Amino acid sequence: MIKCDTQAGKLSVSEAVGQLARAYTALIRAGVSLRRFPSVMLWGPPGVGKSQGVKQLGTALAQRTGKRVEITDVRLLLFNPVDLRGIPTANADKTLAVWLRPKIFQMDEDDGVINILFLDEISAAPQSVQAAAYQITLDRTVGEHKLPENCIVIAAGNRVTDRSVAYNMPRALANRLCHLEIVSDSGSWHEWAVMAGINRVVLGFLSSRPGMLTGGDIDENTLSFPTPRSWEMVSNVLNHVSENIDDVFPLISGCIGEEAAHALRAWSEVYSRVPPMSAIVSGEECGVPVRPESLFAVASQIPPYMRRCRDERELKNVIGYAARLPVEFRDRVFSDLLEIRPLHEQLQKNAVFDDWFMRSGRYWEDYGL
C-alpha cells in the first residue's frame, strides 16, 4: 500500500486541463484508441477545484475536436458495489445469472461524442467500492460490462495528509494510473472565476489578497474555512440572496469561517469609494482611483457586468475607461474580457482593444476569429 500523499507532478487546475486537453486531442485526431492512454488520478485537498477542472476539460475538448462531450459524474462515496456492477437476475431460460447494466455504462457510443466518466471521491469510498472502481480505471470494465471506446476515465480523491476521509491506494494499482496533484493557484482560479460569473466582491477581494483563496493549515476540528469551493458558495450567496454582506454575514461565515468573512466585509467597503458600473458604461467622466484596493475593486466589477451585456456602446465605454487605468489593471481588465467568449467578435472590432491585443502577442485565429 502507498499513502495518498502523492509525489505526483503538481499542477494548477488550468495547467492540468491544458495538459490533458492536448493529450486527448492528439489521440482523437490521430485515431488512436483512448484506451492507450492511462486513466488519470487527480489528487488534492477538498475544494481545490478538481471537479471544476473536469468540467473545464470537457469544454476544452468540445472546442478543440468539435465533438459533443458528455460527463458522467459518479460520487463513489455514495455508492455500493451493486451500483457499479448492476443487479443480478436470471437469463431467459433461467439457467444462468446475468447482471443488469448500471446506468453509468449507458453512454452514447457515436463517433461524434466523447464520454468522460468521472469517479470522484475514490479515495474516500469503502474498499469494496474501490475494488470495483479500480477495475473500471484499469480495464474499463466491471464484470461483463464494458465502457465504450470513446470514453475517458478520470478519478479524483483527497490525500491522507488532507485530513479528510481517505484510504491508502494499493501500489500495484497506483503504478497503472497517471497521477496529477492539483494545487491551489490564484491565477488559474481567477480565469475560471471570470468565466463562471463569480461575484465582483469575491473576485476583487481575492485579486487583492490572493493568499486568502485557501485557509492554509486548518485545524482538523474547523468546519468552515476558505477554499476555491467555499468561495464559490459565498459568491452564490452574494449573487442570489443579497450583496449586502451584513444581511448575509452568518451564511458567509458558515462557508469560509469568521476570520475570512470579517476580512471580506471590511474590504467590501471600498466599493462605496469607486466609480459605479452604471457611470462607467454610460460614458460619464469618471476618475481613476489611486489606491491599489480601489483599483482592484474597479477592475473586478467589470467582468461580471460584461458577461450579461452585449451593448456595443457600453463595451466601448468600458474599454475606454479601462485603457486609462494603470497598465497592470488595464491588462487585467482586458485579459478578463477575453475570457468572455461571446464578446470576442465585438472586441476584435474595437480599435483600442485590438491594438492592445496585437501588441500582447496574441492572434485572433487562436480564438476562432
N, C-alpha and C positions, 0 to 999 in steps of 0.2 A: 504493500500500500504506500502511496505517496500523499503527503499533506497537500491541501488545497491552497497553500500559499506559494503560488507558482513562480517559476523562474522564466515565465513567458516574456516575449517581447512586449514592452509597454507602449501603448498607443492611445491617443485620444480617440473619441468616438469618430470624428471626421476622418482621422488618419486610417482607422480600421475600415471604415466604409470605403474609403478610396482604394485601399489595398485589395479588399475583397471584390469590389466592383470591377477593377481592372482584371483580376484573375478570372472571375466568372465570365466576363465579357469576352476575354480571349478564348476561353474554352468553347463558348457558344458560337462565336464567329468561325472558329476552326472546325466546328462539327465534332468536337471531342466530347465524349460522354461525361456528364457531371460526376459520375461515379469515380472517375480517375482522379478527382480532387478530394482530399481528405475532408471529412466532416470537421467543422470548426467549433471550438470550445471557447466561449468568451468568459473570462474571469473578471471579477471586480466587485467593489463594495456595493451595498444596497443604494439604489437611487442614482448611480453614476451615469446612467443613460444607455445601458445595454439593449433594452427593449426598443428604445427610440432609434438606436443605431440600426437595428434590423429593418425597421420601417424605412429609414433613410436609404438603406441598401436596396430595398425593393423599388423605391422611387428612382434611384440611380440606374438600376438595371433596366427599368422600363424605358428611361430616356435614352440609354445607350444602345439598346437592342431593338427597340420598337415593339417588344413583346408585352403582353399583359402579365403582371406579376400578382400572384395570389399568395398571401401569407396565412398559414395555419398556425395559430399561437396556442401552444399546449402548456398549461401551467402544471407541471408534474407534481407539485406539492399537493394538488387536489385530486390526483389520480390514484387508482389502484391497478394492479397488473391486468385485471379483466378489461379495464377501459382501453388498454393498449392492444391486447391480443384479440379481444372480442368475446362474444358469448358462445359457449359450446351448444350445439344442437345436433340432432340425428340427421343423417343424409336421407335421400329419398326412399331407399329400401330399408332404412333403419338398421344398417349393418355397421356403419362407421360414424364416428363423431366428426363434425365439421365445425369450423369457427366462423361465426358471422363477422364480416369485415367491420372494424370500427370506423366511425365517421372520419377520423383523421386521415384514413387511407383513401377516401373518396375524393380524389383530385382529378382535375382536368388534364388529360394526357396529350392534348392538342399541341402541335409543334409551335404554335403562336403563343404559348403560355409558359411561364416559368413559375414553378411552385417552390415556396420556401417553407419548410417545416421547422418551426422554432420551438425547441424544447427548453422552456425556461425553468429556472429553479431546479435544475437537475441534481445539483449537489445537496439540496435540502430534501429531496424526495426519499421516501422509505427505500431501503436497499432492494426490496423485491420489485419495486417500480423501476429503480435504476437499472436493474438487470435487463428488463425488457427494453428500456430506453437505450441502453448501450448497444443492444442488438440492432436497433434502428440506426444508430450513428455509425456502426461498423459495417453491417451487412445490408443496410437499407431494407431490412425485413423484420417482421415479428411473426414467428411461426411460419405459416404458409402465405402470409400477406406480404406483398412487395410494394415498395414505393415506385412510382413511375420514373422513367428515365430522365424526365425534365424536372426532377426535384432536388433542391439544395437542402442539406440538413445542417442546422446551426443549433448548438446548445449553449446555455448560459447558466452561471451559478456563482455563488459567493465563496470566498476563500475562508479557511478556518480562522485566519488572522482577522477577518472582518467581524468576528464575534457574533455571527449570525448562525442559524441552523445550517450546518454543512458537514457532510460525511467525506472521509478520505476516498480518493479515487484509486482503484487498482492500477498498479504500474503498467501491467500489460495493456490495459485499456488506454491509459494516458499516452502510450507510445504510438497509438493508432489515430490520434487526433491532432489537429493543428491548433495550438494554444495561443490565444491573444489575450493579454491583460489590458483591460480598459481602465484608464486613469482619468481623473477629472482634469479638464482643461478649459479655462475660462474663454479662450479664443474660439474654440470649436463650439462650445456651448452658446456663445453669443451669436454665431452664424445660425445655429439651429433656432435659437430664440426669436430671431428676426423673422424667419420663415414661419414659425409656429404661432406668431402673434402674441408673444409674451407681453404682459402689461408694461407700460412705459416706466412705472415706478420701479419695478423689479429690474427691468432692463438697465435703467440709469444707475440704480444703486450698485448692481453687480459690475457694471462697467467702471464705476468709480472705485469700487472696493472688491476686486476680483477674488481676494482671499476669503471672502465670505461665502463663496459658492458652496464650499463644503465646510463642515464643522471641525475638521481636523481630528484630533484624538478625543473621541467622545466616550464618556464613561458608559459602561455597558448597561447601567440602570437608567440612562437617559432615554426617554421615549421620543421626544421631539427635537430634531436637530436639522441643520441645513444640509441639503444635498440637491443636485440638479432636479431630482424628482419632487422634493418638497417645495422648492422654489416655484416649480410649475403649478403646484397646488395653490400656493399663495397667489400666483398670477390669476388662476381661475376664480379665486375669491374676489380679487380686486376687479376683474373684468365683468363678472356676472352677478356679484352681490352688491358691493359698494367699493368705490375707490377712496372713500373716507376711512382711513386706517383706524381712527378712533372708534368708528362704528363696528368694525370687524376685528378689532385687536385680539380678542380671545381666540378667534378662528386662526388668525395668522400665527399667534404664539403657539397654538396647538399643532401647527405644521412645522415650524422651524425653531421653536423654543423662544423663551422670553428675551434672552440677550440679543439674538438676531432681530426679533420683532421690534424691540426698542430702538435698535440701530436703524432699522428701516424707517420707522416712524419719524425719528429725528431728521434723517436725511431727506425725507419726502417734503419737508417744509420749504426746500429750495425752489420747488415749482411755483410758489407764490411770488418769486422774485425774478422770473424769466418770462420772455415774451410767450404768450399762449399760441397754440397752433392756429387758432382762428385768425389771429393777426398776421401770422406768417403766410398762411395760404391765401389770404385776401390781398396780399401785396402791400400791407401797411408798412410804414417806415419803422422798423424795429431795430433797437440797439443790439449790439453783440456783447454778451456777458464777458466779464474779465476773469472771474474766479473759476477755477477748474470744475468745482462741483456744479456750478451753474451751466457750464459748457456741456458737461455730461448730461445734465437734465434736458437741455435744449436738443441735443443730438438724439437722446433716447425717445423723445416724444414724436419724432418724425416718422420712423418706420411703421409703428402701429397705425398711425393715421393713414399713411400712404398705402398700406395693404388694403384699405377699404375704398380708396379714392382712385378714380380713373379720369379725373378732370384735367385736361391738358394745361389750362391756365394755372390751376393750383400747383401742379407739378413744376411748372416753370417758375412760379414764385418761390417754391421750396428750394429748388436748385439755386436760384439767385441768392437767397438768404444763406444757404449752406456754403456757397462759394466765398462769402465774406467771413466765415469762421476761420480761426487759426488752422493752419494746414493739417495738423493731426486730426482735428474734429471734422474738417471738411472731408478728408479722406474717409473717416469713419462713416459719415452720413452717406457719401456716395457709394461706398462699398456695401453698406446696408441696403441701399436702394437696389443694387444689383442682385441681392438675394430675393427680391420680389419679382418673380418671373413675368407676371402679366404686365409689368411696366417696361420691359426691355425694349419694345418697339418704340415707345414714346421717348425713352431715354436716349436711344440712338439718334432720334431726330432733334434732340436739344443740343445746340451748338456748344454751350458751356460744358455740359456733361460729356459730350462726345470728345471734346478736346482733352478733358481730364482723362477719359477712358483710354484714348490713344497714347497719351503721354505715360500712362501707367504700364504700358507694355502689353495690354490685353488685346484680344481680337474678337470682334463681334461674331465671327464664324464659330468660335468656341461656344457661343450662346445660342446657336441656331439661327443667326441673322446674317 
